[in-house]
Amino acid sequence: MNVASDLTISETVEQFFADLRLSPRTKKTYRAAINRFLAFVHEEHDLDPNGRTVLALNEEHVTDFVARIMPADIRAPEEVSQMRTAQTQLAAIRKFYGYLSSYDLNPDISTEKLRTRIQAMMPRFSPPPPDVHTSDLDLIVEYVKRMPHDSSPSKELRRRKVRAMILFLYRTGVRVSELCGLRRRDVDLNAGAAGIYRAKGGKSRTVHFDAETAEALVAYWTARKDVGRAMGNYPAFSGRDRIGEPGNAISPRTVEQIVADLGSAAGVENPITPHSFRHGLATELVRRRVRESTVQTILGHASPATTRIYVHKTAMEVADEYQEAFGDYRPPIGAD
């Protein structure tokens, strides 16, 4: 560990990312947030990250940055989005300051003081439920189920992969990084379950899937012609589909592109991402009166507060109950 006074702010940031075990996506998000913070302190406080030591940082730099990025109000959708971005950026900076304090790189920093000051600045904010259109997800699932067999073995292999992947997302609610990290040995076809290891926050959990998903997985792996003792190490979903060569695991970017293309092909107007299936599963579980604690376990939420976002009446249920009280709604004549 370097002596604190010998480290510039920029060098400390690099050490921070080298020491912490973060997923590639989290690392990218945190780096963007910290880079924005460093640009702010350079501009507003004349702290050159490449020339000043880490000892120059203090709590006021963070609170000034929070005041800059926090929306004036949280009513419009744009302000809600801005607030969410601010929370994400703040989480990265607090993690960095916690690192400075824990490793005595800046002994003068008080994380408790920082927490109290930020808490006083933050407005009351409960994020609205994700705007999930489960009917859109159903359209995509039905579309992949109807995709015709292809006479080309390589194209048929890809068709089976896409079908298995979408069904797996639809029924397990895994994060895209978790899906890409799956190996065949992680999937238990006898139990209809899969082990997710070292997921977000370094925690592991078990997810479940139905018989239709299991059959789709078997069809894909059979077409891929998985053989040999090392079969368990094969990626559950390959990046490039080659018969007899499972190759490397599929990347999150590829999964995102496949889902986006399927949404367009299925005629879905709303933007759909792999994470939409996670939100969709949570919404569906709540709709089917699955216990909140069970939903939290299935999705791997660290906090019940995250799960509680989904525990709400859907817009359709509210409309049904309202119309039950006042009569069915009929659009006026001539309405578009």
C-alpha positions, -999 to 999 in steps of 0.1 A, spaced: 0 0 0 14 34 -10 18 62 15 -11 85 13 9 117 7 27 101 -23 -5 94 -42 -22 118 -65 -60 117 -67 -58 101 -101 -34 74 -88 -57 67 -59 -86 62 -82 -67 37 -102 -57 19 -70 -93 19 -59 -105 2 -91 -76 -23 -90 -83 -33 -54 -121 -35 -54 -138 -65 -70 -165 -50 -91 -184 -64 -120 -174 -49 -154 -207 -30 -157 -205 -16 -121 -169 -7 -127 -178 12 -158 -206 30 -141 -185 39 -110 -156 52 -132 -179 75 -151 -193 89 -119 -159 94 -103 -146 110 -135 -174 135 -134 -167 142 -97 -130 148 -104 -139 171 -133 -161 190 -109 -135 194 -82 -109 204 -108 -133 231 -122 -149 244 -90 -121 238 -64 -90 240 -86 -79 205 -76 -60 189 -105 -64 152 -100 -30 146 -116 -12 171 -96 -28 172 -61 -25 145 -36 -55 125 -23 -51 144 10 -66 175 -7 -101 158 -9 -126 165 19 -163 161 26 -172 195 13 -162 185 -22 -188 158 -22 -216 179 -7 -209 206 -33 -211 180 -60 -244 167 -47 -258 202 -47 -248 205 -84 -263 172 -96 -294 171 -75 -326 181 -93 -345 211 -79 -377 191 -77 -388 156 -84 -421 157 -102 -415 153 -139 -402 120 -154 -370 139 -164 -364 149 -128 -370 113 -116 -344 102 -141 -320 129 -129 -325 118 -93 -317 82 -101 -286 92 -119 -275 114 -90 -281 85 -66 -259 62 -87 -231 87 -89 -233 94 -52 -231 57 -45 -198 55 -64 -183 85 -47 -193 73 -13 -177 40 -21 -145 58 -31 -144 79 1 -151 49 22 -121 33 5 -99 63 13 -110 62 50 -107 24 54 -72 22 40 -60 54 57 -52 71 24 -69 102 38 -73 99 75 -90 132 78 -121 120 59 -150 111 82 -175 88 64 -200 93 93 -198 131 88 -202 126 51 -232 103 55 -250 128 79 -244 158 56 -256 140 25 -287 126 43 -296 162 53 -293 173 17 -313 145 1 -350 151 -6 -376 124 2 -377 102 -28 -393 68 -33 -385 57 -69 -416 49 -89 -421 13 -100 -403 4 -132 -425 10 -162 -429 -26 -171 -453 -37 -199 -455 -74 -193 -477 -78 -224 -446 -66 -244 -425 -93 -229 -453 -119 -237 -452 -107 -273 -414 -113 -275 -417 -148 -259 -445 -158 -282 -424 -145 -312 -394 -167 -303 -417 -197 -298 -431 -193 -333 -397 -188 -350 -397 -215 -377 -371 -243 -379 -342 -235 -402 -327 -260 -427 -293 -245 -421 -277 -263 -390 -259 -231 -379 -290 -209 -382 -311 -235 -364 -285 -236 -336 -288 -198 -332 -326 -200 -333 -325 -226 -304 -301 -204 -284 -323 -173 -288 -354 -193 -277 -336 -208 -247 -321 -175 -237 -353 -155 -238 -373 -182 -219 -345 -183 -193 -346 -145 -188 -384 -146 -187 -387 -173 -160 -356 -167 -138 -353 -129 -138 -315 -131 -138 -294 -100 -145 -277 -100 -179 -243 -103 -164 -255 -134 -144 -269 -150 -176 -236 -144 -194 -216 -159 -166 -236 -192 -164 -218 -225 -171 -236 -257 -179 -226 -271 -145 -245 -243 -128 -278 -255 -143 -296 -284 -126 -321 -298 -151 -334 -323 -126 -343 -297 -101 -353 -269 -126 -328 -246 -109 -296 -228 -115 -269 -215 -92 -259 -179 -96 -225 -174 -80 -209 -142 -69 -237 -121 -82 -242 -84 -75 -227 -76 -41 -207 -108 -42 -237 -129 -31 -249 -162 -45 -284 -175 -49 -306 -201 -66 -330 -193 -94 -358 -215 -108 -372 -222 -142 -401 -242 -157 -402 -274 -178 -405 -254 -211 -373 -235 -203 -355 -268 -194 -366 -284 -227 -354 -253 -246 -320 -255 -229 -316 -292 -238 -326 -285 -274 -300 -258 -277 -272 -278 -261 -281 -309 -281 -279 -288 -313 -246 -274 -302 -234 -310 -298 -218 -306 -264 -197 -337 -256 -169 -347 -233 -159 -346 -196 -154 -308 -198 -190 -302 -208 -198 -287 -174 -174 -259 -181 -190 -249 -213 -209 -216 -213 -246 -220 -209 -250 -195 -238 -223 -192 -264 -213 -159 -281 -207 -174 -315 -228 -205 -323 -206 -232 -338 -216 -268 -338 -192 -288 -317 -174 -257 -305 -192 -239 -276 -165 -212 -276 -167 -182 -253 -197 -171 -233 -221 -146 -248 -214 -109 -239 -240 -86 -223 -238 -63 -253 -248 -92 -276 -277 -102 -254 -289 -66 -253 -288 -64 -291 -306 -97 -296 -334 -85 -272 -337 -52 -289 -339 -68 -324 -365 -93 -311 -386 -64 -297 -386 -47 -331 -394 -79 -349 -423 -87 -325 -438 -53 -331 -431 -40 -296 -431 -2 -295 -416 3 -260 -379 -1 -255 -371 -36 -241 -338 -47 -225 -327 -79 -209 -334 -62 -175 -370 -57 -186 -375 -95 -181 -363 -91 -145 -387 -64 -138 -414 -84 -155 -408 -114 -134 -409 -93 -102 -442 -77 -113 -457 -110 -122 -447 -127 -89 -463 -98 -69 -494 -100 -91 -497 -137 -83 -495 -129 -45 -461 -145 -40 -447 -134 -6 -425 -104 -6 -396 -122 11 -398 -150 -16 -396 -124 -44 -366 -108 -26 -349 -142 -25 -356 -151 -61 -343 -117 -74 -314 -115 -50 -323 -80 -37 -300 -70 -9 -327 -48 7 -365 -55 11 -369 -18 1 -359 -27 -35 -384 -55 -36 -411 -33 -22 -409 -11 -53 -428 -38 -71 -454 -44 -43 -480 -21 -57 -513 -24 -76 -507 -24 -113 -523 3 -134 -546 -23 -149 -558 -34 -115 -564 2 -104 -584 9 -136 -605 -23 -132 -614 -14 -96 -622 22 -105 -645 12 -133 -661 -14 -111 -671 14 -88 -682 39 -115 -690 18 -145 -670 7 -176 -652 34 -195 -663 40 -231 -642 63 -252 -662 93 -266 -673 91 -302 -647 106 -325 -618 100 -301 -586 89 -319 
